[in-house]
Amino acid sequence: MEFFKIRQDIPFMRHALAFNVISIAMFLIAVGALAFKGLNLGVEFTGGTVMEVGYSQSANLTQIRNTLQSGGMNDPMVQSFGDSKTVLIRLPTKPELSGAKLSDQVFLMLKADDEQLELRRVDYVGSQVGEELIEKGALALLFVSLGIVAYLAFRFEWKFGVAGILANLHDVVIILGFFAMFQWEFSLPVLAAVLAILGYSVNESVVVFDRIRENFVKMRKATVPDVINNAITRTMSRTIITHGSTQLMVLSILIFGGETLHYFALALTIGILFGIYSSIFVASPLVLWLGISREDLIKPEVKKEEAVV
């Protein structure tokens, strides 16, 4: 079903070089932000203390955050947990205080505002655990990337595999660049969002690649740029409906999901937008630059020689 019927093919490949230059510029900016600023890693990666406290009435998160900051607790993460009376507090490590002393100090600080405050649990995340999570997260990204290349190379051709993974890594680096540039907290939910975007983005590329393969059969006299332009144009209706619906859902999480899901939804929002961009202006031009041709996908039939009597 096509709600947005586009009758004339849009010449995307005519402007492929210009968009590739823009993509390279954005990629280099993101790499620069990662190199010079680095990621603002959350407690899960750097180590720290996680406390769950229960209030006698609805908790004022802003007041709790201000109380902790005035007490010398830098960058506390305060969020509701389950209901309005339960609060989850994440604190980075302080070299001069052990995890137990830090949690006791915070509890006394908060109890001054509510005598009935209840300390429900305290978890300590060591730096060694954080390093292990970073290592496993990097390995997860590597294995997902290799799997995508293998899948695309098997289903289509190795040039599609290379183009697809470069486009996906472009999206991942852009997301990480945003988090490094603005120093947003990079936590485990954000890492999950990045891995989700890898799979989500490749899905759009596969749809375009599949249409390119079909067009090589149907449009035998067309040039390669025309084949790719037609493939992208004919999938535009699906792209608008699918990504538009997904983006509306993610935006609702971003706006109404609260602090707990804020950066998770933000990473998904950036990834979805750049996933659309990369499948059209990164993956498809790369397939063109790599020299894809009809012969790569449609093998010529070999005529059997008639037996000489």
Buried (B, 14 or more C-beta within 10 A) or exposed (E): EEEEEEEEBBEBBEEBEEBBEBBEEBBEBBBEBBEEBEBBBBBBBBBBBBBBBBBEEEBBBEEBBEBBEEBEBEBBBBBBBEEEBBBBBBBBBBEEBEBEEBBBBBBEBBBEEBEEBBBEEBEBBEEEEBEEBBEEBEEBBEEBBEBBBEBBBEEBBBBBBBBBBBBBBBBBBBBBBBBBBEEBBBBBBBBBBBBBBBEBBBEBBBBBBBBBBBBBEEBEEBEBBBBBBBBBBBBBBBBBBBBEEBBEEBBEBBEEBEEBBBBBBBBBBBBBBBBBBBBBBBBBBBBBEBEBEBEBBEEEEEEEEEEEE
